């Protein structure tokens, strides 16, 4: 039974995070930011490829075996960008260096700055508590990735060279030879994978102003990398680049790369959104429950009611059943918990010369207990359940997160608090269950302070 419950809670958590991720992803228009990143990434790719191929051709021309290994690596590139002979491409690109001269470096610097600015803008939308860091410093960091790319490429080429040119017979140990072959193959496969994973992790971990936890960041950057490889496999088998070349000529390769880079940016930012939502899903769920159906279509309301208002995980973690007559808050207690009345009704009582006088009541959908925490005071009233009820008990830290995440909830709590103080200053107290003119009864000022 425990295993079934755990699986059900995990499935509910995954459904909640996935729904909120997709909802925020498209409402925030993150695909537009992905298009901007893809544009600058392609601009950065051109001068980087020119520089990369030129340097490799220059320093590998005296090592024909390594040049052959590099040509083989380019020829079997997963994206199949180079559909022609790699040696012809190397000679053609090398000749461009004399023409572009320093222009390629300037273009690389400019496109690198635009690339980092676009990533910053996208992360500022996804991680709403982020702000843009120094763009000059970010551009320098992005340029420092060039030696990292050269290192990964060199390791991959070296692994491919050793795989095809190592003298395994000289070992006189067949098993050791097979292990070495497996090791060299793993170098060619896992070096690019680890490189992509490292870059994605650093971006997810370093770019937000408030850094996420390291273990979830490692996990979701890994899932992002696996998704990129899966996308590459799908595109390779589904989209035939020969058709693009036939239709668009030499531009077919560029169009294919453009599609790939844009979809890769979509996946990159979607997993960043998933990382952000996964860390705040409890706060999001509580906000959905507290504000209920505000500003939502019927379809959204049904989906969110199913995902959040029936979430056993959230109800068990934050909820509590109270029987009729049970005391929830005692006057003058020094506690800071905040309560949301999900069902039932409670009464507010104040002690006057040894007698408990009923000052008012609260119905389902109302919040109480926040005034004592926000004003740093003791409890000003006793709250007793007048029927069987269900409460959500929120810690001050969770309330701070809720108010920081939801401007609507924060605004209404502040409005309610101000109106309650104004009523108290005028000496006006609520009596009984009066009808509220507020759209959300949780912010009914006549309920009194607790």
C-alpha positions, 0 to 999 in steps of 0.5 A: 500500500505504501508503494502504491501511495508513493507511486501515486504521489510521484505521478501527481507531482510529475503531472503538476510540474509538467502542467505548470511548466508548459503553462508558464512556458507558453504564457511567458512566450519563451519560444520567442526567446529561444528563437533569438538565442538560436539566431545568435547561436548560428551567428556564433557558429560560423566564425567559430567553425572557421577558426576551428577548422583553420587551426586544426588544419594548420596544426594537424597538417603534419600529422596525416593520421590525426587529420584523417581521424578528424575528417572521419569525425566530421564526416560522421557528425550526427547532424550531417551538416557536412554532406560533402567531402570533409577534406574539401570543406577544410580547404575551402574554410581555410581559404576563408580565413585569409579573406575574413581576417579579423572580421570573424573574431569581431563577429564572434565577439558581437554574436557572443554578446548577443547570445548571452544577452538573449539567454539572460533575457530568457532566464529572467522570464523563466526564473522570475526572481532573476536579474541580468548579470554583467553582459561583458563578464558573461561574454568573456565567460562564453569566449572562455568556452572556446578552449573547452570546445577545442579540448573536447574535440581533441580528446574525441579525435584522439580517441578515434585515432587510437581506436583505429591505429593502436597496435592491439596485437602487441599486447598479446592479451585479447581481453585487454585489447577488447577493453582498450577498444571499448575504452576508446569507443567510450571516449568518442561517445561520452566526451561530447555528452559530458561536455554538453551536460557540463555546459547545460549544468553551468548555465542552469546553476550560474545564470539565475540570480538565486541559484537552484539546488545542485542535485536537481540542477544536475538531474535536469541538466542530464535530462536536458542533454539526453533530450537533445540527443533524442531530438538529434536521433529523431531529426536524423531519421525523420528529416532527410537532409538530401531533400532540403539540399535538392529543394534549397541547394547549398542552403539546405544544410543551413536550413537543417541546422537552423531547425535543429538549433531552434528546437534544441533551444526550445528543449533547453529552456523548457527544462530550465522552466521545469527546474524552476517549477519543480522547486516551487511546485508546493507554493504553486499548488497552494496558490491554485487552491487558495485563489481557486478559479480566478482568471481561469477558463472552464478547461483550466479550472477543471484541469487545475481542480483535478491536479491540485484540489485532489492532490493527496500529497499537498493535502497530507503535507499541509492539511489537518482535520479538526473536529467540532469544538477543537481549539485551533489558536489560543489567544496570546500564544506566540506562534506564527503559523498561518491558516487557510480554512478549506472546509467547515467554519470556525469562530473567533473569541476574545477573553473579556474579564474571564469570559470568552466573547464571540467576535465573529466567524470565518467560512470555508475559503478564508485565511486567518492568522497572518496578522500576528506574523506580519505585525510580529504580535501575539495572537489577539483572539482564540479560534475554535472549530464550530464544525468539522473542518479541514485546514491548511497550515502554512509556515511563515517561510511558505507564506513568504514564498507564496507572497513572493511568487503570487502578486495577486495573493500578496496584494490581497493579503496586504489589502486585507491587513490594512482594512482590518487595522483600519477597522480596529482603529475605528473600534469596529468589530465583526459580528456573526457571519456577514456576507462578503462583498469580496470576490475571494472570502479569504480576504474579508476584512470584517473577519478580525485579526488573529 
